[in-house]
Amino acid sequence: HEKALETRLDKLGNRHETVALSYYNKGCMLEKQRKYREAMDAYLQALNIRLEVLGNRHKDVAALYTLMGNLLINQYQHKNALVRYQQALDIYLELHGEFHRDVVDVRT
């Protein structure tokens, strides 16, 4: 993942959705290795790029908020997780309405 990220950064710059996807994948890998702080750093990199490229009301931004909430739950940071879940929920409600699967998933 690190080599792919370096290549994408060189070719695309640090403000491209493909680079955000590389950070996302790196975060997933680090989370599986229980390297939670490093995983959160990678997710934050992905989030910052997605916010800049996609805006703050995009489903991929909401998905990252949900993922970050899950990571925080794994670290017993429940208050911080609730903040991330609420951010995701707000976006999903705006995009899809009350009864969409993404809204239900975040609420459960």
N, C-alpha and C positions, 0 to 999 in steps of 0.2 A: 504494500500500500504506500509506503514511504517513497519508493522509487516512482510510482505512478504519479503521486502528488507532486514531486519535484519536476517531473517532465511536464505535467499540465501547467504548473506555475510558470515554467520557462516559456512554454508556447502560448499560453492564454492570458497570463497575468493573474493577479490575485483577486480579480473581480469578475469571475465567470462562474456560471452555474455548475459547470463540469468540475471546477476546482472545489466548489462547495460540496459536491457529491464525494469527492476524494476525502475531504475532511470528515464528512459524515461516515464514510466507510472506515476511515481510520479510527474514529470514535467508537464505532461498533466493535471493531477488533479489540481495542483497548478495554472496552467495558467487559467483553468476554474474558479478558485476562485479569479482570478485577483491578485494573489500573484506573480507578474512578476519576481522580483529579485530572489525569492526562486525557481521559475520554471526554470529560466536560470541556476541557480546553479546545479539543478538536471540534466538539459540537458547537461551541461558541464561535469558533472561526467560521464554520459552515453557516451558522445563524447570521453573523454579521454580513457575510457575502449575500445570502439570500434576502436579507432585509434591504440591502442596497440594490440588488438586481431585480428582485421580484416585488418588493414593497412589503408592507406589514400586514396585508390582508390576503395572503396567498396560502393555499392548502399546504404547500411544502414548508412554509414557515410554521404553520400550526403543527405539522407532523414533528418538526424538530422540538417545539415546545413540549409536546407530549413525550417524546423520547427523553428529553432532559428531565422531565418530571419523574419518569420511570427510574432514571439513573439516581436521582435524588432520593427516591423512596428506598432504593437499594442501600443507600448510605444513612437511612433513618433520619433524613432531613425533611420531615413531613410538611412543615410550614413552607419551606422553599418549593417543595414539589407542588403544593397546592397553588402557589403563584403561577408556576409554569402551566399547570393543567388549566387554570382559569384563562390564561392567555390563549391557549389552544382552543378552549371552548368558545371564547368570544369570537374568534375568527371563524370557527366552524358554524356557529349560529348565524353569523352574518352571511356566510357563503351558502349555507344549505338549509337553514331553518331548523326548527325544533326536533324533528323526527328522523333526521338523516343518521345513517349508521355511524359516521364519524362523531356526531354529537353524543350519541348513545354510548359509544366506546369510551369517550373521555369522562363521561359521567359515572361509569361503572368501575 
